[in-house]
């Protein structure tokens, strides 16, 4: 039973703010408690942090783009909590419910008439020579990339105990199937059906043309060691923050073990989303 609804809004998007202004009273009429982000309590809902919302809500509605959804999805530790992403008109692949169908879809969700897709999340660990490991959870990807003025970097990569190669490139994208249609796709990576258990390794502008993207099992642990001294290299988990890496630092990626549940739009399939977003088959 959905009693408490969390609402995450990208307020820089005027359409999102407009929808939120009628959505909160609408949910209250349905006798649901509404949680809103701290600082936007003027909507009338109970103000709280995203972390508290992720702990307490029975349903989370995201009004914004994929980045807005990523900011809260990685905090939700309960796979039974559905996340409903509403697309504001951009390219978003994981915010797939259209604005004009929101009320009808939400009515069905509140009545328990909906289906979700379980999406793999990864645990990204950064281990340096000093200090304790840093841990991050990602729904899309972890990206290792060089600074603007750095030379090509070397990334010694293992899959499990097996040596894969040492990438000499501008960086490396470690992606989930959900993230396969994000940065990885732009860098030449494959599209992976979102419910598959897989990890994509996609080098960014590799120095050797034979270094192509590769797909490995999500049961494997990917281990990448930075072998470049004097370069500015950064790890970006889901594009949310930047962690400076030093020569010899190790980045590990593995299945986090807790998926994210995204509400599926009843009006279209994943392949329809690909056709509409990527214009497949058009001339």
VEXSE-330732 format. One line per field, with one value per residue (C-alpha): residue number from 1; residue in three letters; z, y, x. Coordinates in steps of 0.5 Angstrom, whole numbers, plus 2048, in hexadecimal, padded with zeros to 3 digits. Example, Ala and Ser with C-alpha at 12.3 -4.5 7.8 and 13.67 -1.06 7.14 Angstrom:
n = 1|2
res = ala|ser
Z = 810|80E
Y = 7F7|7FE
X = 819|81B
END
This chain:
n = 1|2|3|4|5|6|7|8|9|10|11|12|13|14|15|16|17|18|19|20|21|22|23|24|25|26|27|28|29|30|31|32|33|34|35|36|37|38|39|40|41|42|43|44|45|46|47|48|49|50|51|52|53|54|55|56|57|58|59|60|61|62|63|64|65|66|67|68|69|70|71|72|73|74|75|76|77|78|79|80|81|82|83|84|85|86|87|88|89|90|91|92|93|94|95|96|97|98|99|100|101|102|103|104|105|106|107|108|109|110|111|112|113|114|115|116|117|118|119|120|121|122|123|124|125|126|127|128|129|130|131|132|133|134|135|136|137|138|139|140|141|142|143|144|145|146|147|148|149|150|151|152|153|154|155|156|157|158|159|160|161|162|163|164|165|166|167|168|169|170|171|172|173|174|175|176|177|178|179|180|181|182|183|184|185|186|187|188|189|190|191|192|193|194|195|196|197|198|199|200|201|202|203|204|205|206|207|208|209|210|211|212|213|214|215|216|217|218|219|220|221|222|223|224|225|226|227|228|229|230|231|232|233|234|235|236|237|238|239|240|241|242|243|244|245|246|247|248|249|250|251|252|253|254|255|256|257|258|259|260|261|262|263|264|265|266|267|268|269|270|271|272|273|274|275|276|277|278|279|280|281|282|283
res = unk|unk|unk|unk|unk|unk|unk|unk|unk|unk|unk|unk|unk|unk|unk|unk|unk|unk|unk|unk|unk|unk|unk|unk|unk|unk|unk|unk|unk|unk|unk|unk|unk|unk|unk|unk|unk|unk|unk|unk|unk|unk|unk|unk|unk|unk|unk|unk|unk|unk|unk|unk|unk|unk|unk|unk|unk|unk|unk|unk|unk|unk|unk|unk|unk|unk|unk|unk|unk|unk|unk|unk|unk|unk|unk|unk|unk|unk|unk|unk|unk|unk|unk|unk|unk|unk|unk|unk|unk|unk|unk|unk|unk|unk|unk|unk|unk|unk|unk|unk|unk|unk|unk|unk|unk|unk|unk|unk|unk|unk|unk|unk|unk|unk|unk|unk|unk|unk|unk|unk|unk|unk|unk|unk|unk|unk|unk|unk|unk|unk|unk|unk|unk|unk|unk|unk|unk|unk|unk|unk|unk|unk|unk|unk|unk|unk|unk|unk|unk|unk|unk|unk|unk|unk|unk|unk|unk|unk|unk|unk|unk|unk|unk|unk|unk|unk|unk|unk|unk|unk|unk|unk|unk|unk|unk|unk|unk|unk|unk|unk|unk|unk|unk|unk|unk|unk|unk|unk|unk|unk|unk|unk|unk|unk|unk|unk|unk|unk|unk|unk|unk|unk|unk|unk|unk|unk|unk|unk|unk|unk|unk|unk|unk|unk|unk|unk|unk|unk|unk|unk|unk|unk|unk|unk|unk|unk|unk|unk|unk|unk|unk|unk|unk|unk|unk|unk|unk|unk|unk|unk|unk|unk|unk|unk|unk|unk|unk|unk|unk|unk|unk|unk|unk|unk|unk|unk|unk|unk|unk|unk|unk|unk|unk|unk|unk|unk|unk|unk|unk|unk|unk|unk|unk|unk|unk|unk|unk|unk|unk|unk|unk|unk|unk
Z = 800|7FE|804|803|7FD|7FC|7F6|7F3|7EF|7EA|7EC|7E6|7E1|7E1|7DF|7E5|7EA|7E7|7E7|7EE|7F0|7EE|7F0|7F7|7F9|7F4|7F8|7FF|7FC|7FB|803|801|806|801|802|7FF|7FE|804|801|7FD|803|800|7FC|802|803|809|808|808|805|800|804|809|803|800|807|809|802|7FF|7F8|7F5|7F0|7EC|7E8|7E4|7DF|7E0|7E4|7E9|7EA|7EB|7F1|7F5|7F2|7F5|7FC|7FB|7FF|7FF|7F8|7F9|7F9|7F2|7EF|7E9|7E5|7E1|7DB|7DA|7D2|7D2|7CF|7D6|7D6|7DD|7DE|7D9|7DB|7D7|7DA|7D7|7DA|7E1|7E4|7E1|7E2|7EA|7EB|7E9|7ED|7F3|7F2|7F2|7EA|7E7|7E5|7E7|7E4|7E8|7E7|7E9|7ED|7EE|7F4|7F2|7F7|7F7|7FA|7FB|7FF|805|808|808|801|7FF|7FD|7F8|7F5|7ED|7E9|7E2|7E3|7E6|7E1|7E2|7DE|7DD|7DE|7D8|7D8|7DA|7D5|7D3|7DA|7DB|7DE|7E0|7E0|7E3|7E2|7E8|7E9|7E1|7DE|7D9|7D6|7D8|7D5|7D2|7D1|7D3|7D8|7DA|7DB|7DF|7DE|7E0|7DA|7DD|7DB|7D5|7D1|7D5|7D4|7D2|7CC|7CA|7CB|7C6|7CB|7CA|7CC|7D1|7D3|7DA|7DD|7DC|7E1|7DD|7DE|7D8|7D8|7D2|7D1|7D0|7C9|7CA|7C7|7C4|7BF|7C1|7C8|7C7|7CC|7D0|7D4|7DA|7DF|7E5|7E9|7E8|7EC|7E7|7EA|7E7|7E9|7E7|7E4|7E3|7E7|7E7|7E3|7E5|7E5|7E8|7EA|7E9|7EC|7E8|7E6|7ED|7F0|7EE|7F2|7F1|7EF|7F1|7ED|7F0|7F2|7F1|7EF|7EF|7ED|7EE|7EF|7F5|7F6|7F7|7F1|7EF|7ED|7E8|7E6|7DF|7DA|7D8|7D2|7CF|7CF|7CF|7C8|7C7|7CB|7C7|7C1|7C3|7C7|7C2|7BB|7B9|7B2|7B0|7AA
Y = 800|807|80C|810|813|817|81C|81F|825|828|82F|832|82F|833|82E|829|82F|830|828|828|82E|82A|823|824|826|820|81B|81E|81D|816|816|815|818|81C|81D|822|825|829|830|82F|82E|834|82F|82C|826|824|826|821|81F|81A|815|816|815|80F|80C|80E|80E|808|80C|811|815|819|81F|821|81D|817|81B|81D|816|813|818|814|80D|80C|80D|808|802|7FE|7FB|7FB|802|804|80B|80E|813|818|81A|822|822|820|81A|816|80F|80D|812|80F|811|817|81D|81C|815|817|817|811|80D|80F|80E|806|806|809|803|7FE|7FD|7FE|7FA|7FC|7FA|7F8|7FC|7FA|7FE|7FE|7FF|803|803|807|805|809|808|80D|80D|808|806|80B|808|80A|807|808|807|809|809|80B|80F|80F|815|819|821|826|827|81F|81B|814|810|808|804|7FD|7F9|7F2|7EE|7EA|7E7|7E7|7ED|7F0|7F6|7FC|802|808|80D|813|80F|809|808|803|802|7FF|7FD|803|807|804|809|80F|811|80A|80A|811|80E|808|803|7FE|7FF|7F9|7F7|7FA|7F4|7F0|7EF|7F2|7F7|7FB|7FD|803|806|80E|810|80A|80A|803|803|7FB|7FD|7FC|7FC|7F6|7F3|7EE|7EB|7EF|7E9|7EB|7F1|7F6|7F8|7FE|801|808|807|80F|813|81B|81B|81E|818|818|813|815|811|812|819|81B|81D|81C|818|81A|814|813|80E|807|808|803|803|7FD|7FC|7F6|7F5|7F9|7F3|7F8|7FA|800|7FF|804|804|802|807|802|806|804|7FE|7FF|7FF|804|808|807|808|80F|811|80F|80F|808|806|80E|810
X = 800|803|801|807|80A|810|811|818|817|81C|81A|81E|819|813|80E|811|80F|808|807|809|804|7FE|801|802|7FA|7F8|7FC|7F9|7F2|7F4|7F6|7FD|803|807|80F|812|81A|81C|81C|815|810|80C|809|805|809|80D|814|81A|820|821|824|81E|819|81D|81C|815|811|80D|80D|812|810|815|814|81A|81F|823|828|823|821|828|829|823|823|82A|828|822|824|81D|81C|814|814|812|815|810|815|811|814|814|815|81D|820|81F|81F|81E|819|814|80D|80A|807|801|800|802|7FB|7F9|7FF|800|7F8|7FA|800|7FD|7F8|7FD|7FC|803|809|811|817|81D|823|82A|82E|836|83A|840|846|84C|852|858|85F|85C|856|850|84C|847|840|83B|835|833|82D|830|838|83F|843|84B|84D|853|854|853|85B|85D|860|85D|85D|85E|859|85B|854|852|84C|84C|853|854|858|854|859|85C|858|85B|856|853|84F|84A|843|840|839|833|82D|829|830|831|82C|830|838|839|835|838|83F|83D|83B|835|82E|82C|825|824|822|828|82E|834|839|83C|843|844|84A|84A|84E|853|85A|859|854|853|851|849|844|843|83D|83E|83A|837|83A|841|845|848|84F|852|859|85B|862|864|868|867|860|85A|855|84E|849|841|83C|836|838|836|83D|845|84A|851|855|85D|862|861|85A|855|84E|849|842|83D|836|833|82E|828|825|821|819|817|810|80F|80A|804|804|80A|810|817|818|813|817|81D|81A|817|81D|822|81E|81F|81D|81C|81F
END
